[in-house]
Amino acid sequence: MTVGFDSVLNGCRLLPVLTVPSEATAAALADALAAGGARCAEVTFRTPDAERVLKAMAAHGGLAVGAGTVLTPEQAERAVAAGARFVVSPGFDEEVIEKCRELGVPVVPGIATATELMRALKAGITTVKLFPAESLGGLRALRALAAPFPGVRFVPTGGIGADQLAGYLADPAVLAVGGSWMATPAHLESGAYAEIRRLTAEAVEVCTP
């Protein structure tokens, strides 16, 4: 039986979205995020080292680590083999969803329209990623989509920064918020782990009732 995404989050409402160029930074990044109070993280499959990064961060033990930007069933399989506890996709793909169910991990597909959301519901998905959230109209777009679908929970991601975090979290349809501002490739390139810890701690404080 597949565990729900809300069970993996276990109350965590902040989802750092990470594009990590090199495995060499993975352990220090995991330490910085955990020290800042993060309890989960999404490693995007956008770099050649993504699987190794995910594996290293999953081994940290202090974070529930998942895979993002998963486009194919084969990527989902590789991600779970590397230790991913959940899978996030930028769009809706039935084959990716079925593969994740076979593997027993929750999947959060991306949607941008009511039509895509209805397809997700038909497939039994009630937690979706709104992507790219800010480009679609931000909180106003989320509320417009949520109104006809009261049972759906959203994980908005894409263009969200620290200034928008509280607004999204205040909406009852929002399960968690994904963002990359806490740990950017520039932070990693310069070794700014203290800054990553600070930005993470500030975001976690906003998420704490």
KOLMARLUM-944271 format. One record per atom (N, C-alpha, C): residue number from 1; residue in three letters; x negated, y negated, z. Coordinates in steps of 0.1 Angstrom, whole numbers. Layout:
KOLMARLUM-944271
NUM, ALA, X, Y, Z
...
END
This chain:
KOLMARLUM-944271
1, MET, -8, 12, 0
1, MET, 0, 0, 0
1, MET, -9, -13, 0
2, THR, -6, -22, -9
2, THR, -14, -34, -10
2, THR, -10, -44, 2
3, VAL, -21, -49, 8
3, VAL, -19, -59, 19
3, VAL, -16, -72, 12
4, GLY, -7, -80, 19
4, GLY, -3, -93, 13
4, GLY, -14, -103, 15
5, PHE, -14, -113, 6
5, PHE, -25, -123, 7
5, PHE, -24, -131, 20
6, ASP, -12, -133, 25
6, ASP, -11, -140, 38
6, ASP, -17, -132, 49
7, SER, -17, -119, 48
7, SER, -23, -111, 59
7, SER, -39, -112, 58
8, VAL, -44, -113, 45
8, VAL, -58, -115, 44
8, VAL, -62, -129, 49
9, LEU, -54, -139, 47
9, LEU, -57, -152, 52
9, LEU, -56, -153, 67
10, ASN, -47, -145, 72
10, ASN, -46, -145, 87
10, ASN, -45, -158, 93
11, GLY, -36, -167, 87
11, GLY, -34, -180, 93
11, GLY, -43, -191, 88
12, CYS, -54, -187, 80
12, CYS, -63, -197, 75
12, CYS, -57, -204, 63
13, ARG, -57, -217, 63
13, ARG, -50, -225, 52
13, ARG, -60, -232, 43
14, LEU, -73, -230, 46
14, LEU, -83, -236, 37
14, LEU, -90, -226, 30
15, LEU, -90, -227, 16
15, LEU, -97, -217, 8
15, LEU, -108, -224, 0
16, PRO, -121, -224, 5
16, PRO, -132, -229, -3
16, PRO, -133, -222, -16
17, VAL, -134, -229, -27
17, VAL, -135, -223, -40
17, VAL, -150, -225, -45
18, LEU, -157, -215, -46
18, LEU, -172, -216, -48
18, LEU, -177, -211, -61
19, THR, -184, -220, -68
19, THR, -192, -216, -80
19, THR, -206, -216, -76
20, VAL, -212, -204, -75
20, VAL, -225, -202, -69
20, VAL, -235, -197, -80
21, PRO, -244, -205, -84
21, PRO, -253, -201, -95
21, PRO, -262, -190, -92
22, SER, -266, -188, -79
22, SER, -276, -178, -76
22, SER, -274, -171, -63
23, GLU, -276, -158, -63
23, GLU, -275, -150, -51
23, GLU, -284, -155, -40
24, ALA, -295, -162, -43
24, ALA, -304, -166, -33
24, ALA, -298, -176, -23
25, THR, -287, -183, -27
25, THR, -281, -192, -18
25, THR, -269, -186, -10
26, ALA, -265, -174, -13
26, ALA, -253, -168, -8
26, ALA, -252, -167, 7
27, ALA, -263, -162, 13
27, ALA, -263, -160, 27
27, ALA, -262, -173, 35
28, ALA, -270, -183, 31
28, ALA, -271, -196, 37
28, ALA, -257, -203, 36
29, LEU, -251, -201, 24
29, LEU, -238, -207, 22
29, LEU, -227, -201, 31
30, ALA, -227, -188, 32
30, ALA, -218, -181, 41
30, ALA, -220, -186, 55
31, ASP, -232, -187, 59
31, ASP, -235, -192, 73
31, ASP, -229, -206, 75
32, ALA, -231, -215, 65
32, ALA, -227, -229, 66
32, ALA, -212, -229, 67
33, LEU, -205, -222, 58
33, LEU, -190, -222, 58
33, LEU, -185, -217, 71
34, ALA, -190, -206, 76
34, ALA, -185, -200, 88
34, ALA, -188, -209, 100
35, ALA, -200, -215, 100
35, ALA, -203, -225, 111
35, ALA, -194, -237, 111
36, GLY, -189, -240, 99
36, GLY, -179, -251, 98
36, GLY, -165, -247, 102
37, GLY, -163, -234, 104
37, GLY, -149, -229, 108
37, GLY, -141, -223, 97
38, ALA, -147, -222, 85
38, ALA, -139, -215, 74
38, ALA, -139, -200, 78
39, ARG, -128, -194, 74
39, ARG, -126, -179, 76
39, ARG, -123, -171, 63
40, CYS, -123, -179, 52
40, CYS, -121, -172, 39
40, CYS, -128, -180, 29
41, ALA, -131, -174, 17
41, ALA, -137, -181, 6
41, ALA, -134, -173, -7
42, GLU, -134, -181, -18
42, GLU, -132, -175, -31
42, GLU, -145, -178, -39
43, VAL, -151, -167, -44
43, VAL, -162, -168, -53
43, VAL, -158, -166, -67
44, THR, -160, -177, -75
44, THR, -155, -176, -89
44, THR, -164, -168, -98
45, PHE, -158, -161, -107
45, PHE, -166, -153, -116
45, PHE, -170, -161, -128
46, ARG, -177, -172, -126
46, ARG, -181, -181, -136
46, ARG, -196, -181, -139
47, THR, -203, -174, -131
47, THR, -218, -173, -132
47, THR, -222, -159, -134
48, PRO, -234, -157, -140
48, PRO, -239, -143, -142
48, PRO, -242, -136, -129
49, ASP, -244, -144, -118
49, ASP, -248, -138, -105
49, ASP, -235, -136, -96
50, ALA, -223, -138, -101
50, ALA, -211, -139, -93
50, ALA, -209, -126, -85
51, GLU, -211, -114, -91
51, GLU, -209, -102, -83
51, GLU, -219, -100, -72
52, ARG, -231, -104, -74
52, ARG, -241, -103, -63
52, ARG, -239, -113, -52
53, VAL, -234, -125, -56
53, VAL, -231, -135, -47
53, VAL, -219, -130, -38
54, LEU, -209, -125, -44
54, LEU, -197, -120, -37
54, LEU, -201, -109, -27
55, LYS, -209, -100, -32
55, LYS, -214, -89, -23
55, LYS, -221, -94, -11
56, ALA, -230, -103, -14
56, ALA, -238, -109, -3
56, ALA, -230, -116, 7
57, MET, -220, -124, 2
57, MET, -211, -132, 11
57, MET, -201, -123, 19
58, ALA, -197, -112, 12
58, ALA, -188, -103, 19
58, ALA, -195, -95, 30
59, ALA, -208, -93, 28
59, ALA, -216, -86, 39
59, ALA, -218, -95, 51
60, HIS, -215, -108, 50
60, HIS, -217, -117, 61
60, HIS, -209, -113, 73
61, GLY, -196, -109, 70
61, GLY, -188, -104, 81
61, GLY, -179, -115, 87
62, GLY, -183, -127, 86
62, GLY, -175, -138, 92
62, GLY, -164, -144, 83
63, LEU, -164, -140, 70
63, LEU, -155, -146, 60
63, LEU, -147, -134, 53
64, ALA, -135, -137, 50
64, ALA, -127, -128, 41
64, ALA, -130, -134, 27
65, VAL, -137, -127, 19
65, VAL, -142, -132, 6
65, VAL, -134, -125, -5
66, GLY, -130, -133, -15
66, GLY, -123, -128, -26
66, GLY, -130, -133, -39
67, ALA, -124, -129, -50
67, ALA, -130, -132, -63
67, ALA, -120, -141, -70
68, GLY, -125, -152, -76
68, GLY, -117, -161, -84
68, GLY, -121, -161, -99
69, THR, -113, -168, -107
69, THR, -115, -169, -121
69, THR, -116, -155, -127
70, VAL, -107, -146, -122
70, VAL, -107, -132, -127
70, VAL, -98, -132, -139
71, LEU, -103, -128, -151
71, LEU, -96, -129, -163
71, LEU, -91, -116, -169
72, THR, -98, -105, -165
72, THR, -95, -92, -170
72, THR, -94, -81, -160
73, PRO, -88, -70, -163
73, PRO, -87, -59, -153
73, PRO, -101, -54, -149
74, GLU, -110, -54, -159
74, GLU, -124, -49, -157
74, GLU, -131, -58, -147
75, GLN, -129, -71, -148
75, GLN, -135, -80, -138
75, GLN, -129, -78, -124
76, ALA, -116, -75, -124
76, ALA, -110, -72, -111
76, ALA, -116, -60, -104
77, GLU, -119, -50, -112
77, GLU, -125, -37, -107
77, GLU, -139, -40, -102
78, ARG, -146, -48, -110
78, ARG, -160, -51, -105
78, ARG, -160, -59, -93
79, ALA, -151, -69, -92
79, ALA, -150, -77, -80
79, ALA, -147, -69, -67
80, VAL, -137, -60, -68
80, VAL, -134, -52, -57
80, VAL, -145, -43, -53
81, ALA, -152, -37, -63
81, ALA, -164, -29, -60
81, ALA, -174, -37, -53
82, ALA, -175, -50, -55
82, ALA, -185, -58, -49
82, ALA, -181, -63, -35
83, GLY, -168, -60, -31
83, GLY, -164, -64, -18
83, GLY, -153, -74, -17
84, ALA, -147, -77, -28
84, ALA, -136, -87, -28
84, ALA, -124, -82, -21
85, ARG, -118, -90, -12
85, ARG, -106, -86, -4
85, ARG, -94, -91, -11
86, PHE, -95, -100, -20
86, PHE, -84, -105, -28
86, PHE, -89, -110, -42
87, VAL, -79, -111, -51
87, VAL, -83, -116, -64
87, VAL, -74, -128, -68
88, VAL, -80, -138, -74
88, VAL, -73, -150, -78
88, VAL, -76, -152, -93
89, SER, -65, -154, -101
89, SER, -67, -156, -115
89, SER, -62, -170, -119
90, PRO, -67, -177, -129
90, PRO, -63, -190, -133
90, PRO, -49, -190, -140
91, GLY, -45, -178, -145
91, GLY, -33, -177, -152
91, GLY, -26, -164, -149
92, PHE, -14, -161, -155
92, PHE, -6, -149, -152
92, PHE, -9, -139, -163
93, ASP, -14, -127, -158
93, ASP, -17, -116, -167
93, ASP, -13, -103, -161
94, GLU, -3, -96, -168
94, GLU, 2, -84, -162
94, GLU, -8, -73, -159
95, GLU, -18, -72, -168
95, GLU, -28, -61, -167
95, GLU, -37, -64, -155
96, VAL, -40, -76, -152
96, VAL, -48, -79, -140
96, VAL, -40, -76, -128
97, ILE, -27, -80, -128
97, ILE, -19, -77, -116
97, ILE, -18, -62, -114
98, GLU, -15, -54, -124
98, GLU, -14, -40, -123
98, GLU, -27, -33, -118
99, LYS, -38, -38, -123
99, LYS, -51, -33, -118
99, LYS, -54, -36, -103
100, CYS, -50, -48, -99
100, CYS, -52, -51, -85
100, CYS, -43, -42, -76
101, ARG, -31, -40, -81
101, ARG, -22, -31, -73
101, ARG, -28, -17, -72
102, GLU, -34, -12, -83
102, GLU, -40, 1, -83
102, GLU, -52, 1, -73
103, LEU, -59, -10, -72
103, LEU, -70, -11, -63
103, LEU, -66, -14, -49
104, GLY, -54, -18, -47
104, GLY, -49, -20, -33
104, GLY, -53, -34, -27
105, VAL, -55, -44, -36
105, VAL, -59, -57, -31
105, VAL, -48, -67, -36
106, PRO, -46, -78, -28
106, PRO, -36, -88, -32
106, PRO, -42, -96, -43
107, VAL, -33, -100, -52
107, VAL, -36, -108, -64
107, VAL, -28, -121, -64
108, VAL, -34, -132, -66
108, VAL, -27, -145, -67
108, VAL, -29, -151, -81
109, PRO, -19, -149, -90
109, PRO, -21, -154, -103
109, PRO, -18, -169, -104
110, GLY, -24, -175, -114
110, GLY, -21, -189, -116
110, GLY, -9, -192, -124
111, ILE, -2, -202, -121
111, ILE, 10, -206, -129
111, ILE, 9, -222, -130
112, ALA, 16, -226, -141
112, ALA, 16, -241, -143
112, ALA, 30, -245, -147
113, THR, 39, -236, -149
113, THR, 53, -239, -154
113, THR, 63, -230, -147
114, ALA, 76, -234, -147
114, ALA, 87, -226, -142
114, ALA, 88, -213, -149
115, THR, 85, -213, -162
115, THR, 86, -200, -170
115, THR, 76, -190, -164
116, GLU, 64, -195, -162
116, GLU, 53, -186, -157
116, GLU, 57, -181, -143
117, LEU, 63, -190, -135
117, LEU, 67, -186, -122
117, LEU, 78, -176, -122
118, MET, 87, -177, -131
118, MET, 97, -167, -132
118, MET, 92, -153, -137
119, ARG, 81, -153, -145
119, ARG, 75, -141, -149
119, ARG, 68, -135, -137
120, ALA, 62, -143, -129
120, ALA, 55, -138, -117
120, ALA, 65, -132, -107
121, LEU, 76, -138, -105
121, LEU, 87, -133, -96
121, LEU, 92, -119, -102
122, LYS, 94, -119, -115
122, LYS, 98, -106, -121
122, LYS, 89, -95, -119
123, ALA, 76, -98, -118
123, ALA, 65, -88, -115
123, ALA, 64, -86, -100
124, GLY, 72, -92, -92
124, GLY, 71, -89, -78
124, GLY, 61, -98, -70
125, ILE, 57, -109, -77
125, ILE, 47, -118, -70
125, ILE, 54, -130, -64
126, THR, 52, -132, -51
126, THR, 58, -144, -45
126, THR, 48, -154, -40
127, THR, 35, -151, -41
127, THR, 25, -161, -38
127, THR, 17, -164, -51
128, VAL, 17, -177, -55
128, VAL, 10, -180, -68
128, VAL, 1, -192, -65
129, LYS, -9, -193, -74
129, LYS, -18, -204, -75
129, LYS, -12, -214, -84
130, LEU, -11, -227, -80
130, LEU, -7, -237, -89
130, LEU, -20, -244, -94
131, PHE, -22, -242, -107
131, PHE, -34, -246, -113
131, PHE, -32, -251, -127
132, PRO, -39, -263, -131
132, PRO, -47, -271, -122
132, PRO, -38, -281, -115
133, ALA, -38, -281, -102
133, ALA, -27, -288, -94
133, ALA, -27, -303, -97
134, GLU, -38, -309, -95
134, GLU, -38, -324, -97
134, GLU, -35, -328, -111
135, SER, -40, -321, -121
135, SER, -38, -325, -135
135, SER, -23, -323, -138
136, LEU, -16, -314, -132
136, LEU, -2, -311, -134
136, LEU, 7, -322, -128
137, GLY, 1, -330, -119
137, GLY, 10, -339, -112
137, GLY, 9, -339, -97
138, GLY, 0, -330, -92
138, GLY, -2, -330, -78
138, GLY, 10, -325, -69
139, LEU, 12, -331, -58
139, LEU, 22, -327, -49
139, LEU, 36, -329, -54
140, ARG, 38, -339, -63
140, ARG, 51, -341, -69
140, ARG, 55, -329, -78
141, ALA, 45, -325, -85
141, ALA, 47, -313, -94
141, ALA, 50, -301, -86
142, LEU, 42, -299, -75
142, LEU, 44, -287, -67
142, LEU, 59, -287, -61
143, ARG, 63, -298, -56
143, ARG, 76, -299, -50
143, ARG, 87, -297, -60
144, ALA, 85, -302, -72
144, ALA, 95, -300, -83
144, ALA, 96, -285, -87
145, LEU, 85, -278, -87
145, LEU, 85, -264, -90
145, LEU, 91, -255, -78
146, ALA, 87, -260, -66
146, ALA, 92, -252, -54
146, ALA, 107, -253, -52
147, ALA, 113, -264, -56
147, ALA, 127, -266, -53
147, ALA, 136, -255, -58
148, PRO, 135, -250, -70
148, PRO, 144, -239, -75
148, PRO, 140, -225, -70
149, PHE, 128, -224, -64
149, PHE, 123, -211, -60
149, PHE, 119, -211, -45
150, PRO, 129, -211, -36
150, PRO, 126, -213, -22
150, PRO, 118, -202, -15
151, GLY, 117, -191, -21
151, GLY, 109, -180, -15
151, GLY, 95, -179, -19
152, VAL, 91, -188, -28
152, VAL, 77, -188, -33
152, VAL, 67, -196, -24
153, ARG, 55, -190, -22
153, ARG, 45, -198, -15
153, ARG, 34, -201, -25
154, PHE, 29, -213, -24
154, PHE, 19, -218, -34
154, PHE, 5, -220, -27
155, VAL, -5, -217, -36
155, VAL, -19, -220, -32
155, VAL, -24, -230, -43
156, PRO, -22, -243, -41
156, PRO, -26, -253, -51
156, PRO, -41, -254, -51
157, THR, -47, -255, -63
157, THR, -61, -255, -66
157, THR, -63, -263, -79
158, GLY, -74, -270, -79
158, GLY, -78, -278, -91
158, GLY, -77, -293, -90
159, GLY, -89, -299, -88
159, GLY, -89, -313, -86
159, GLY, -85, -319, -73
160, ILE, -83, -310, -63
160, ILE, -79, -314, -50
160, ILE, -92, -318, -42
161, GLY, -91, -329, -35
161, GLY, -102, -333, -26
161, GLY, -98, -335, -12
162, ALA, -107, -339, -4
162, ALA, -104, -341, 10
162, ALA, -92, -351, 13
163, ASP, -91, -361, 4
163, ASP, -80, -371, 6
163, ASP, -66, -365, 4
164, GLN, -65, -355, -4
164, GLN, -52, -349, -7
164, GLN, -49, -337, 2
165, LEU, -58, -332, 9
165, LEU, -56, -320, 17
165, LEU, -44, -321, 26
166, ALA, -43, -331, 34
166, ALA, -33, -332, 44
166, ALA, -19, -332, 38
167, GLY, -18, -339, 27
167, GLY, -5, -340, 20
167, GLY, 0, -327, 15
168, TYR, -8, -319, 9
168, TYR, -5, -306, 5
168, TYR, -1, -296, 17
169, LEU, -9, -297, 27
169, LEU, -7, -288, 38
169, LEU, 7, -291, 45
170, ALA, 11, -303, 44
170, ALA, 24, -307, 51
170, ALA, 36, -301, 44
171, ASP, 34, -297, 32
171, ASP, 46, -291, 24
171, ASP, 48, -277, 29
172, PRO, 60, -273, 33
172, PRO, 63, -260, 38
172, PRO, 61, -249, 27
173, ALA, 61, -252, 14
173, ALA, 59, -242, 4
173, ALA, 45, -238, 2
174, VAL, 36, -246, 8
174, VAL, 21, -244, 6
174, VAL, 16, -234, 17
175, LEU, 11, -223, 12
175, LEU, 4, -213, 21
175, LEU, -10, -217, 25
176, ALA, -17, -221, 15
176, ALA, -31, -226, 17
176, ALA, -35, -235, 5
177, VAL, -46, -242, 7
177, VAL, -51, -251, -3
177, VAL, -65, -247, -7
178, GLY, -68, -246, -20
178, GLY, -81, -243, -25
178, GLY, -88, -255, -30
179, GLY, -101, -256, -27
179, GLY, -109, -268, -31
179, GLY, -123, -265, -32
180, SER, -131, -272, -40
180, SER, -145, -270, -42
180, SER, -153, -281, -36
181, TRP, -147, -292, -30
181, TRP, -155, -303, -26
181, TRP, -164, -300, -14
182, MET, -161, -290, -7
182, MET, -169, -287, 5
182, MET, -183, -281, 2
183, ALA, -183, -274, -10
183, ALA, -196, -267, -13
183, ALA, -197, -267, -28
184, THR, -203, -277, -34
184, THR, -204, -278, -48
184, THR, -218, -273, -53
185, PRO, -219, -270, -66
185, PRO, -232, -266, -71
185, PRO, -243, -276, -68
186, ALA, -240, -289, -67
186, ALA, -250, -299, -64
186, ALA, -255, -297, -49
187, HIS, -245, -294, -40
187, HIS, -249, -291, -26
187, HIS, -259, -280, -26
188, LEU, -256, -269, -33
188, LEU, -264, -257, -33
188, LEU, -278, -260, -39
189, GLU, -278, -267, -50
189, GLU, -290, -270, -56
189, GLU, -300, -278, -47
190, SER, -294, -287, -39
190, SER, -303, -295, -31
190, SER, -304, -289, -17
191, GLY, -298, -277, -14
191, GLY, -299, -271, -1
191, GLY, -292, -279, 10
192, ALA, -281, -286, 7
192, ALA, -274, -294, 16
192, ALA, -265, -286, 25
193, TYR, -270, -276, 32
193, TYR, -261, -268, 40
193, TYR, -255, -275, 52
194, ALA, -262, -284, 58
194, ALA, -257, -292, 69
194, ALA, -245, -300, 64
195, GLU, -245, -305, 52
195, GLU, -234, -313, 46
195, GLU, -222, -304, 43
196, ILE, -225, -292, 38
196, ILE, -215, -282, 36
196, ILE, -208, -278, 49
197, ARG, -215, -277, 60
197, ARG, -210, -274, 73
197, ARG, -201, -285, 77
198, ARG, -206, -298, 76
198, ARG, -198, -309, 80
198, ARG, -185, -311, 73
199, LEU, -186, -310, 59
199, LEU, -174, -311, 51
199, LEU, -164, -300, 54
200, THR, -169, -288, 56
200, THR, -160, -277, 60
200, THR, -153, -279, 73
201, ALA, -161, -284, 83
201, ALA, -155, -286, 96
201, ALA, -144, -297, 96
202, GLU, -147, -307, 88
202, GLU, -137, -318, 87
202, GLU, -124, -313, 80
203, ALA, -125, -304, 70
203, ALA, -114, -299, 63
203, ALA, -106, -289, 73
204, VAL, -114, -281, 80
204, VAL, -107, -272, 89
204, VAL, -99, -279, 100
205, GLU, -105, -291, 105
205, GLU, -98, -299, 115
205, GLU, -84, -304, 109
206, VAL, -84, -307, 96
206, VAL, -72, -312, 90
206, VAL, -61, -300, 90
207, CYS, -66, -288, 88
207, CYS, -58, -276, 87
207, CYS, -53, -271, 101
208, THR, -59, -276, 111
208, THR, -55, -271, 125
208, THR, -44, -280, 130
209, PRO, -33, -273, 134
209, PRO, -21, -280, 139
209, PRO, -24, -288, 152
END
